[in-house]
Amino acid sequence: MAYDSLRKFITRLESANELIRVNKPLSSNLELTEVCDRVCKGLSGNKALLFENVDAGQFPVLMNAFGSKQRMAWALGVDDVEEIAGRIREMINTVPPEGLIAKAKTFFKLYEISRYPPRLVKSGPVKEVIDKDPDLTKLPILKCWPEDGGRFITLPCVFTSDTEGRRNVGMYRMQVYDAKTTGMHWHLHKGGRGHYLEYKEAGKRMDVAASLGGDPAITYAATAPLPQGLDEMLFAGFIRERAVDLVKCETVDLEVPADAEFVLEGYVDPGEVRREGPFGDHTGFYSLEDDYPVFHLTCVTRRRDAIYPATIVGKPPMEDCYMGKATERIFLPLIQLQLPELLDINLPLEGVFHNLCFVKIEKTYPGQARKVMHAVWGMGQMMFTKLIAVFDEDVDIQDLSEVLWRLGNNISAERDLEIVRGPLDALDHASPTPNYGAKLGIDATVKLPEEGHARIWPEAITMSPDVKRRIDEIWGELGI
């Protein structure tokens, strides 16, 4: 199911009693964050929030729309994100078994000629109002946390293209400096920064556009860890099973979603940077100030009755956690394409995406757990993972209690810990150096004699099945 507007998704949430309309006057300066944070943490049932009276302005603010497993699935047009993972598995199974690497390449080739490439249309609702003398101060842009460096646009789909015209769409926060400039928070390893470096080397101005709202599948696609060169708008079309309609921008040479609520058009000059931050980030800590490129606003186009979508991040659980869990499930089949012994993966909310990863494998030979952890570190953004723990197939790695129980019982620190060095996420404040440091692998599988364990490995305690059946049958008679 594809949504042709953000309000169609809002209608879906409201009909399911998953949205609260808030009419009380509130400020975008900290107050929306405090309300939303309480709701994200479970007060008032964790619902989506539509603030209808913000800063006494004309634009309602939608927050926490993705903030549960069910709402995240509905945002992608399904009842369970496993449905999308199932479609990917079906596509993988149609590819000839010609070796894992060749199979992966063939899969993505099939993907690229799928039925849902983005299509260019002449106009769309986002062109209802065109303002070529824009003023960002008229938008209800949030200051999220007390020590933030200013107000931040937190849910933008940032469109760029490389010098050859190949598109990238990513989600990068934008700190508002004044009515017409913002920061552009491109991390070292992100696609947008790669484009920026190309333009910087060529000494050319770089066109940039940021869309807000539209079909939530488009917003999600901007966050997805896609292989380099795979168009996020094609991926959004695959998710929604309908091509994404794009329109030409007014002042820059880019195409953006026709059904968006807002589009901010502008450019980045090569070499121009400005201090950005701090920002209360998804780690639960403030990310530090640093120099980032400057975005210059040239035009704003929008719907006449536009709704401003925003999110906040901070100590989990937060809305972005459920976006991350959707990614975990949707991309699991692609990980299994290269690691068929990998049965399941869990990126727990407490790990804020890149700190913790639990993996379940079918272990058949010594050293396999170490092979798997190194392979996972070699997969795209999984390179940032600070701790990978590998478990046997009989462990429910989605159960944090069982994970900790197995960790406590199954490891010998001298034998089962592996420390490696490599890239780290830019937001990791614990590493002595930015973007690079140490990571930990833990082999929590049952050890084989070849792995240096000559002792007998005991069995876990379980009740016999016949006794369990007997007690099940008489349970109602026990008065318990």
Rosetta blueprint (number, residue, H / E / L):
1 M L
2 A L
3 Y L
4 D L
5 S L
6 L H
7 R H
8 K H
9 F H
10 I H
11 T H
12 R H
13 L H
14 E H
15 S H
16 A L
17 N L
18 E L
19 L E
20 I E
21 R E
22 V E
23 N L
24 K L
25 P L
26 L E
27 S L
28 S L
29 N E
30 L L
31 E H
32 L H
33 T H
34 E H
35 V H
36 C H
37 D H
38 R H
39 V H
40 C H
41 K L
42 G L
43 L H
44 S H
45 G H
46 N L
47 K L
48 A E
49 L E
50 L E
51 F E
52 E L
53 N L
54 V E
55 D L
56 A L
57 G L
58 Q L
59 F L
60 P L
61 V E
62 L E
63 M E
64 N L
65 A L
66 F L
67 G L
68 S L
69 K H
70 Q H
71 R H
72 M H
73 A H
74 W H
75 A H
76 L L
77 G L
78 V L
79 D L
80 D L
81 V L
82 E H
83 E H
84 I H
85 A H
86 G H
87 R H
88 I H
89 R H
90 E H
91 M H
92 I H
93 N H
94 T L
95 V L
96 P L
97 P L
98 E L
99 G L
100 L H
101 I H
102 A H
103 K H
104 A H
105 K H
106 T H
107 F H
108 F H
109 K H
110 L H
111 Y H
112 E H
113 I L
114 S L
115 R L
116 Y L
117 P L
118 P L
119 R E
120 L E
121 V L
122 K L
123 S L
124 G L
125 P H
126 V H
127 K H
128 E L
129 V E
130 I E
131 D E
132 K L
133 D L
134 P L
135 D L
136 L H
137 T H
138 K H
139 L L
140 P L
141 I L
142 L E
143 K E
144 C L
145 W L
146 P L
147 E L
148 D L
149 G L
150 G L
151 R E
152 F E
153 I E
154 T L
155 L L
156 P L
157 C E
158 V E
159 F E
160 T E
161 S E
162 D L
163 T L
164 E L
165 G L
166 R L
167 R E
168 N E
169 V E
170 G E
171 M L
172 Y L
173 R L
174 M E
175 Q E
176 V E
177 Y E
178 D E
179 A L
180 K L
181 T E
182 T E
183 G E
184 M L
185 H L
186 W L
187 H L
188 L L
189 H L
190 K L
191 G H
192 G H
193 R H
194 G H
195 H H
196 Y H
197 L H
198 E H
199 Y H
200 K H
201 E H
202 A H
203 G L
204 K L
205 R L
206 M E
207 D E
208 V E
209 A E
210 A E
211 S E
212 L E
213 G L
214 G L
215 D L
216 P H
217 A H
218 I H
219 T H
220 Y H
221 A H
222 A L
223 T L
224 A L
225 P L
226 L L
227 P L
228 Q L
229 G L
230 L L
231 D L
232 E H
233 M H
234 L H
235 F H
236 A H
237 G H
238 F H
239 I H
240 R H
241 E L
242 R L
243 A L
244 V L
245 D E
246 L E
247 V E
248 K E
249 C L
250 E L
251 T L
252 V L
253 D L
254 L L
255 E E
256 V E
257 P E
258 A L
259 D L
260 A L
261 E L
262 F E
263 V E
264 L E
265 E E
266 G E
267 Y E
268 V E
269 D E
270 P E
271 G E
272 E E
273 V E
274 R E
275 R E
276 E E
277 G L
278 P L
279 F E
280 G E
281 D L
282 H L
283 T L
284 G L
285 F L
286 Y E
287 S E
288 L L
289 E L
290 D E
291 D E
292 Y E
293 P E
294 V E
295 F E
296 H E
297 L E
298 T E
299 C E
300 V E
301 T E
302 R E
303 R L
304 R L
305 D L
306 A L
307 I L
308 Y E
309 P E
310 A L
311 T L
312 I L
313 V L
314 G L
315 K L
316 P L
317 P L
318 M L
319 E H
320 D H
321 C H
322 Y H
323 M H
324 G H
325 K H
326 A H
327 T H
328 E H
329 R H
330 I H
331 F H
332 L H
333 P H
334 L H
335 I H
336 Q H
337 L H
338 Q H
339 L L
340 P L
341 E L
342 L E
343 L E
344 D E
345 I E
346 N E
347 L L
348 P L
349 L H
350 E H
351 G H
352 V L
353 F L
354 H L
355 N L
356 L E
357 C E
358 F E
359 V E
360 K E
361 I E
362 E L
363 K L
364 T L
365 Y L
366 P L
367 G L
368 Q H
369 A H
370 R H
371 K H
372 V H
373 M H
374 H H
375 A H
376 V H
377 W H
378 G L
379 M L
380 G H
381 Q H
382 M H
383 M H
384 F H
385 T L
386 K L
387 L E
388 I E
389 A E
390 V E
391 F E
392 D L
393 E L
394 D L
395 V L
396 D L
397 I L
398 Q L
399 D L
400 L H
401 S H
402 E H
403 V H
404 L H
405 W H
406 R H
407 L H
408 G H
409 N H
410 N H
411 I L
412 S L
413 A H
414 E H
415 R H
416 D H
417 L E
418 E E
419 I E
420 V E
421 R E
422 G E
423 P E
424 L L
425 D L
426 A L
427 L L
428 D L
429 H L
430 A L
431 S L
432 P L
433 T E
434 P L
435 N L
436 Y E
437 G E
438 A E
439 K E
440 L E
441 G E
442 I E
443 D E
444 A L
445 T L
446 V L
447 K L
448 L L
449 P H
450 E H
451 E H
452 G L
453 H L
454 A L
455 R L
456 I L
457 W L
458 P L
459 E L
460 A L
461 I L
462 T L
463 M L
464 S L
465 P H
466 D H
467 V H
468 K H
469 R H
470 R H
471 I H
472 D H
473 E H
474 I H
475 W H
476 G H
477 E H
478 L L
479 G L
480 I L
